[in-house]
């Protein structure tokens, strides 16, 4: 099955993928790694969605979306590392001073999982970064060694997913998610 990967500039589709079911709910909106911690804590409920709406209007979209026909089925957050909290994250090291881009969230819509969407979604995020001048792209997935990852924590991806996309292990990290160590995977262009 072929999926179409497009820049995440359509707010309604981004909302479908990362927004709450209730507009007044206080959910992530995939902002936790994108914005400074203080702003992340200040933004609540509808203000979070409005912030994302503004991101979707920027020249460079906040990520990519996967479509099956007209239905949005996947989301990947991708941006320059310098514009994310990974720029100062003490648990995930910097390998060097290259202006890499980060991919930190991959989400497949319920009802569409187990169809292989994450692979073209990750490839689309890589291509998006390349098209916008990234010299390399990094991800920070869990090294689950084939064990099941809880769905609420699977958003970072797995080491195998990134390896299948051509990424190589660049560093171990001090970060742990769902009991699994996170690794720094990198693909240079």
N, C-alpha and C positions, 0 to 999 in steps of 0.2 A: 504494500500500500504506500503511495507517495503522499507526502505531506508538504504543504506550501509554507515556507518560513518567511515571515515579513517583519519589518521593523514595528515595534510596539508603539505606534503613534495613535492608534484608535483607543481612546480611553474606555469606552464601553467594553471592549474585549479584554483590556487589562483588568478592569474591575471584575469581569467574569472569572478571570484566572486567580487573582490575588486579593480581591475585595471581600468584604463580609456579606453574609446573607441578609443581615439587618443593617441598614445605613448607620445606625447609632452604635454599632458594635466597635470595640476598640481592638482591631486586629493589625497585624504586621504591615500589610500592603507592600511587603518586600522593601521596607525602608530601613530595617534594623542595621544593615551593613552599608547602606547608601548614604545616610546622613549622620552628622555628629550626634553622639549620645544625648546631649542636652536637648537638641531640637527633637530628636526621636521621642523623648519623654514628654516634651511640651505639646507635641501634636496629638490630639485626641479625637476619636470618633470621626465625624465628617471632615474635620480639618486634614486628616491623613489622606483621605480620598482626594480632596482639593489639591493637596500638594502633588499627588501623583498625576492629577489632571494637568497641572502645569508642566510636569516633566514630559508628558506625552506631547505637549505643544512645542517643545524645544526642537531645534534643528536635528540634533542627534537624539534619537529615541532612547528610553531607559532600558531597552532590552529588545528581545524578539519574541514573536508569537508563532505558534504552529497552528495551521488550519487543515482541517479535513473538509474539503469543499468550502462551504461558507461558515462552518462551525469552528470556533476557536477551541483548540484542544491542548495547547501547551504554552508555557511561558519560560523564558530564560532571562535572568537579570545579567547584564553585561555592561561594564563601564570602565574607564581608566581607573586603575588602582588608586591613583592620586586623588580621585574624587570620591573615594569610599573610606570607610573606617579601617580597611585593611592597610591603608597608608601608615597608620600608627598602631596597628594591632601587635601587642607584645607576644602573643601566642603563635602567630603565624609569621615566620621570618621573611625578610627580603633576601632574595638570593643575590641580587646585584642592584645597580641603579638604573636598569633599563625601565623605560616608561611603559610597563606592561599594562594590559587590561585584565580585569578580574571577572570571572563567571562564578557567582556564588549561590544562585538559586535556580533550580530546574523543577518545574512543576507540571505534571500531567493531570488533566481534568478527570475527576471520577467518572467512571463509565467508559473511559478511553485508555485506561492503563493496560499494560501487558500487550500492547500492539506495536512496540518498538518505536514509539514517538520520541523518547529521550535521545536516541542516537541522531536523527536528523535535527532535532532541536539544538543539541550541543554543537553539531556541525554548523548550523545556521548562526549561532552565537559567535563561533570562531570566525566565520566569514564576515559577519557584521563588524567585528573588531578589526579584522584585516582591512576591510574597505574604508575604515575610518582612521587608518594609519598606525594601528598598533604594531609594534615590532615583535610582540609575543603576547600570549594570553595564558593566564593562570587559573586554576581551579583549586578548591580546597576540600575535596571529597573525603568521605570516611574510607578507611582501609578495613572493610568488613570481612575480608577473606572468604567471601561467599556466604556468610551468615546473613540471615534476614535482618533488615533494618526497619525499625518502626516507621510507618508511613509519615508520621508527623515530623520525623527527623531525616527523611530520605531526600529532602529538598537540596542538599549539598551534593548529591550524586555519590557514586562509588568509584573507587580507584579503577576498577575494571572498565566502567563506562568511559572514563577519561583515557585509559590506555587504549581501548578500542578506537578512540578518536585520534590516536597518534600522540597523545601527551606522554611525557616521560616524568618519572619521579625526580623532582628537583630538590626536595628537602623533607625531612620529618618536621612535625610541628609539636608544640606543647598543648594543642587544642584536642579535646575529646568531645565527641557528640554521640549520645545514645550508647555510651560505653565503648565506642570504637575510636581509635586514634584517627585524627585527620592528617592528611598528607598534602604537600604542595606539589601539584602536578603542573607542568609547563609545556607549552607548544610554541616553539620559535618559528618565525616566518623567514 
